[in-house]
């Protein structure tokens, strides 16, 4: 049995924007963070899932069904 890492609301917003193809700089602008902070949060999520690489993060998020297909930033408004 695997334990899912804690993913907060900001992480969910970052994952949605990653899924939608935004680069780190644009993600940072949309969530009012620097691109380095976005990168650090992505690395923290990868560490939490015990994986290496953004592609693997995307696969793990899809496998764990963290995001719904139609989920958008409006979900968190």
Residue frames as a rotation matrix with the C-alpha (Angstrom) as fourth column:
UNK 1
0.580 0.815 0.000 0.00
0.815 -0.580 0.000 0.00
0.000 0.000 -1.000 0.00
UNK 2
-0.495 -0.768 0.407 1.47
0.756 -0.612 -0.233 3.35
0.428 0.192 0.883 -1.02
UNK 3
0.151 0.466 -0.872 0.89
0.785 -0.592 -0.180 6.53
-0.600 -0.657 -0.456 0.92
UNK 4
0.381 0.038 0.924 0.19
0.750 -0.597 -0.285 9.64
0.541 0.801 -0.256 -1.13
UNK 5
-0.691 -0.656 -0.302 2.25
0.716 -0.568 -0.406 12.67
0.095 -0.497 0.863 -0.16
UNK 6
0.121 0.701 -0.702 0.49
0.654 -0.589 -0.475 15.76
-0.747 -0.402 -0.530 1.14
UNK 7
-0.673 -0.210 0.709 -0.39
0.702 -0.483 0.524 18.02
0.233 0.850 0.472 -1.78
UNK 8
-0.416 0.508 -0.755 -1.86
0.454 -0.603 -0.656 21.37
-0.788 -0.616 0.020 -0.81
UNK 9
0.612 0.791 -0.002 -4.06
0.433 -0.337 -0.836 23.75
-0.662 0.510 -0.549 -2.79
UNK 10
0.443 -0.534 -0.721 -1.09
-0.681 -0.723 0.117 25.65
-0.584 0.439 -0.683 -4.23
UNK 11
-0.644 -0.661 0.386 0.53
-0.290 0.678 0.676 22.39
-0.708 0.323 -0.628 -5.36
UNK 12
-0.039 0.723 0.689 -2.75
0.664 0.534 -0.523 21.47
-0.747 0.437 -0.501 -7.06
UNK 13
0.796 0.294 -0.529 -2.74
-0.107 -0.792 -0.602 24.80
-0.596 0.536 -0.598 -8.92
UNK 14
-0.097 -0.924 -0.370 0.85
-0.800 -0.149 0.581 24.18
-0.592 0.353 -0.725 -10.02
UNK 15
-0.628 -0.108 0.771 -0.03
0.163 0.950 0.266 20.67
-0.761 0.293 -0.579 -11.21
UNK 16
0.458 0.856 0.240 -3.00
0.521 -0.040 -0.853 21.98
-0.720 0.515 -0.464 -13.20
UNK 17
0.700 -0.238 -0.673 -0.82
-0.526 -0.810 -0.261 24.59
-0.482 0.536 -0.692 -14.90
UNK 18
-0.473 -0.867 0.157 1.89
-0.569 0.436 0.697 22.00
-0.673 0.240 -0.699 -15.59
UNK 19
-0.278 0.467 0.840 -0.74
0.510 0.812 -0.283 19.71
-0.814 0.350 -0.464 -17.11
UNK 20
0.755 0.652 -0.063 -1.93
0.342 -0.475 -0.811 22.61
-0.559 0.591 -0.582 -19.26
UNK 21
0.472 -0.647 0.599 1.62
0.860 0.190 -0.474 23.08
0.192 0.739 0.646 -20.60
UNK 22
0.937 -0.123 0.327 2.69
-0.156 -0.985 0.078 26.27
0.312 -0.124 -0.942 -18.86
UNK 23
0.021 -0.980 -0.196 6.43
0.367 0.190 -0.911 26.81
0.930 -0.053 0.363 -18.27
UNK 24
-0.111 -0.135 -0.985 7.64
0.984 0.124 -0.127 27.49
0.139 -0.983 0.119 -14.72
UNK 25
-0.958 -0.276 -0.077 7.93
0.283 -0.953 -0.105 31.25
-0.045 -0.122 0.991 -15.26
UNK 26
-0.533 0.829 0.168 4.30
-0.345 -0.394 0.852 31.50
0.773 0.396 0.496 -16.41
UNK 27
0.145 0.541 -0.829 3.14
0.621 0.602 0.502 29.24
0.770 -0.588 -0.248 -13.57
UNK 28
-0.544 -0.460 -0.702 4.92
0.838 -0.340 -0.426 31.54
-0.043 -0.820 0.571 -11.14
UNK 29
-0.953 0.220 0.209 3.17
-0.164 -0.953 0.256 34.58
0.255 0.210 0.944 -12.56
UNK 30
-0.196 0.964 -0.177 -0.24
-0.156 0.148 0.977 32.91
0.968 0.219 0.121 -12.35
UNK 31
0.505 0.380 -0.775 0.21
0.617 0.469 0.632 31.85
0.603 -0.797 0.002 -8.71
UNK 32
0.784 -0.189 0.592 2.25
-0.346 -0.924 0.164 34.89
0.516 -0.333 -0.789 -7.62
UNK 33
0.740 -0.646 0.189 5.49
0.132 0.415 0.900 33.02
-0.660 -0.641 0.393 -6.92
UNK 34
0.059 -0.791 -0.609 8.98
-0.892 -0.316 0.323 33.20
-0.448 0.524 -0.724 -8.39
UNK 35
0.560 0.126 -0.819 9.82
-0.639 0.695 -0.331 30.53
0.527 0.708 0.469 -10.95
UNK 36
-0.545 -0.812 -0.210 12.44
-0.420 0.481 -0.770 29.17
0.726 -0.331 -0.603 -8.52
UNK 37
-0.585 0.423 0.693 9.82
-0.699 0.171 -0.694 28.71
-0.412 -0.890 0.195 -5.81
UNK 38
0.551 0.765 -0.335 7.64
-0.825 0.439 -0.355 26.89
-0.125 0.472 0.873 -8.36
UNK 39
0.171 -0.579 -0.798 10.60
-0.493 0.651 -0.578 24.64
0.853 0.492 -0.174 -9.22
UNK 40
-0.802 -0.477 0.359 11.27
-0.523 0.273 -0.807 23.96
0.288 -0.835 -0.468 -5.53
UNK 41
-0.116 0.848 0.517 7.63
-0.817 0.214 -0.535 23.01
-0.564 -0.484 0.669 -4.94
UNK 42
0.638 0.279 -0.718 7.73
-0.700 0.599 -0.389 20.68
0.321 0.751 0.578 -7.96
UNK 43
-0.320 -0.844 -0.430 10.90
-0.418 0.533 -0.736 19.07
0.850 -0.056 -0.523 -6.59
UNK 44
-0.707 0.123 0.696 9.24
-0.683 0.139 -0.718 18.69
-0.185 -0.983 -0.014 -3.18
UNK 45
0.417 0.908 0.038 6.28
-0.837 0.400 -0.374 16.93
-0.355 0.124 0.926 -4.81
UNK 46
0.407 -0.346 -0.846 8.63
-0.529 0.665 -0.527 14.61
0.744 0.662 0.088 -6.72
UNK 47
-0.710 -0.691 0.136 10.46
-0.470 0.322 -0.822 13.81
0.524 -0.647 -0.553 -3.49
UNK 48
-0.354 0.672 0.651 7.15
-0.835 0.086 -0.543 13.17
-0.421 -0.736 0.531 -1.75
UNK 49
0.731 0.628 -0.268 6.12
-0.675 0.606 -0.421 10.69
-0.102 0.488 0.867 -4.43
UNK 50
0.251 -0.732 0.633 9.59
-0.180 0.607 0.774 9.15
-0.951 -0.308 0.021 -4.38
UNK 51
0.662 0.017 0.749 10.18
0.690 0.376 -0.618 9.73
-0.292 0.926 0.238 -8.09
UNK 52
-0.356 -0.805 -0.475 12.70
0.290 -0.578 0.762 11.49
-0.888 0.133 0.440 -10.30
UNK 53
-0.951 -0.126 0.281 11.64
0.306 -0.269 0.913 13.77
-0.039 0.955 0.294 -13.14
UNK 54
-0.632 0.720 -0.286 8.70
-0.596 -0.688 -0.414 15.89
-0.495 -0.091 0.864 -14.11
UNK 55
-0.361 0.497 -0.789 7.39
-0.704 0.410 0.580 13.36
0.612 0.765 0.202 -16.60
UNK 56
-0.661 0.065 -0.747 7.29
0.381 0.887 -0.260 10.73
0.646 -0.457 -0.612 -13.88
UNK 57
-0.896 0.382 -0.228 5.48
0.027 -0.465 -0.885 13.23
-0.444 -0.799 0.407 -11.64
UNK 58
-0.444 0.749 -0.491 2.84
-0.895 -0.394 0.209 13.69
-0.037 0.532 0.846 -14.32
UNK 59
-0.379 0.264 -0.887 2.40
-0.252 0.893 0.374 9.93
0.890 0.365 -0.272 -14.63
UNK 60
-0.836 0.014 -0.548 2.10
0.494 0.453 -0.742 9.50
0.238 -0.891 -0.386 -10.88
UNK 61
-0.776 0.596 -0.206 -0.44
-0.393 -0.713 -0.580 12.31
-0.492 -0.369 0.788 -10.61
UNK 62
-0.277 0.678 -0.681 -2.48
-0.873 0.119 0.473 10.70
0.402 0.726 0.559 -13.41
UNK 63
-0.520 0.011 -0.854 -2.22
0.094 0.995 -0.044 7.23
0.849 -0.103 -0.518 -11.81
UNK 64
-0.849 0.143 -0.508 -3.33
0.522 0.085 -0.849 8.54
-0.078 -0.986 -0.147 -8.43
UNK 65
-0.098 0.864 0.493 -6.15
0.802 -0.224 0.553 10.56
0.589 0.450 -0.672 -10.05
UNK 66
-0.507 -0.174 -0.844 -5.21
0.724 -0.617 -0.308 13.70
-0.467 -0.767 0.439 -8.11
UNK 67
-0.727 0.243 -0.642 -6.55
-0.420 -0.897 0.136 15.88
-0.543 0.369 0.755 -10.93
UNK 68
0.164 0.828 0.536 -9.87
0.412 0.436 -0.800 15.46
-0.896 0.352 -0.270 -12.65
UNK 69
-0.288 -0.291 0.912 -9.87
0.950 0.033 0.310 15.94
-0.121 0.956 0.267 -16.43
UNK 70
0.250 0.511 0.822 -11.99
0.640 -0.725 0.256 19.07
0.727 0.462 -0.508 -16.26
UNK 71
0.548 -0.093 -0.832 -10.33
0.756 -0.370 0.540 20.53
-0.358 -0.924 -0.132 -13.16
UNK 72
0.182 -0.458 0.870 -9.07
0.583 -0.662 -0.471 24.06
0.792 0.593 0.147 -13.65
UNK 73
-0.844 -0.534 -0.042 -7.82
0.376 -0.536 -0.756 26.97
0.382 -0.654 0.653 -11.60
UNK 74
-0.347 0.804 0.483 -11.45
-0.551 -0.591 0.589 28.10
0.759 -0.061 0.648 -11.32
UNK 75
0.257 0.399 -0.880 -11.97
0.381 0.795 0.472 25.11
0.888 -0.456 0.053 -9.03
UNK 76
-0.219 -0.498 -0.839 -9.93
0.964 0.025 -0.266 26.97
0.154 -0.867 0.474 -6.40
UNK 77
-0.592 0.003 0.806 -11.43
0.178 -0.975 0.135 30.44
0.786 0.223 0.576 -6.89
